[in-house]
Amino acid sequence: MSHPFIDKLVQHAPVITDGAWGTQLQARGLMPGDVPDLWNLSNPNAVTAVAAAYVAAGSQIILTNTFGANRFRLAEADAADKVREINTAGVALSKKAAGDDALVFASIGPSGKLLISGDINEDDLTAAFAEQAEAIAGAGPDGIVIETMQDIQEAAIAIAAAKVTGLPVVATMVFDSGKDLDRTMMGTTPEQAAEALVRAGADVIGANCGQGIAGFVAICARLKAASQGLPVWIKANAGLPTIENGKTVYATTAENFAAHVPAVIAAGASFIGGCCGTSPDFIRGVKAMLKRA
């Protein structure tokens, strides 16, 4: 059983989510290597502008600029003591932009540490995700998205921490490895991921990042078949990036991206949006395609 709030949402599926945040913040002046989450405090108007642009484009759910706002990632910027402040601000900024026009699901990304190599232990990871989830929940979002996970064990720990808040929890993995790009970095298949995410208590399972939207059709179908009835959340990249004149470039156009959306929906996606390299134009394209479909 999924969360009652999710059950109500998917009655109106497909639900349009948002697109990339990092590249949109970079377009507003964030420098490569800078920590995006710090902008919740130092440049809140730019963060709000990204969120508002997605709402205007047609996103029914927007995320928050809190992907890396856990104590380990923030420590790299000497800001580990600002977990609560940064997460609270991130939710508030997205809620301000959303108003009554969109829902806000707060983003939790990976810790940046590897359990398998002994970088971190389960207790410390649990404490970090619990700290972030508690801070997020206190700011009143509509849900939590645990995204861009490579390690199913880390994802399960994050899900457990998020579930304590009582908010609906989405959990997504990155499938970008293996000859068919259908495994996580750790070798996990969509079927194995679906089983583990469901067992961990996720209310929605899915995939994001890693590759362009064409590759998500088969991944979505496999996740849906193994989801035990839970809804599926898909956010693909605007293709794979290349470096041109020192800049990261994504070749997929909004039109080409949108052209694949009906196939992803047919494969079982209840939530559809974009990841790295996508923009409000992509969301507008998705909305227009769904209207025509």
Secondary structure, 3 states (H helix, E strand, C coil): CCCHHHHHHHHHCCEECCCCCHHHHHHCCCCCCCCHHHHHHHCHHHHHHHHHHHHHHCCCEECCCCCCCCHHHHHCCCCHHHHHHHHHHHHHHHHHHHCCCCEEEEEECCCCCCCCCCCCCHHHHHHHHHHHHHHHHHCCCCEEEEEEECCHHHHHHHHHHHHCCCCCEEEEECCCECCCCCECCCCCCHHHHHHHHHHHCCCEEEEEEEEEHHHHHHHHHHHHHCCCCCCEEEEEECCCCEEECCEEECCCCHHHHHHCHHHHHHCCEEEEEECCCCCHHHHHHHHHHHHHC
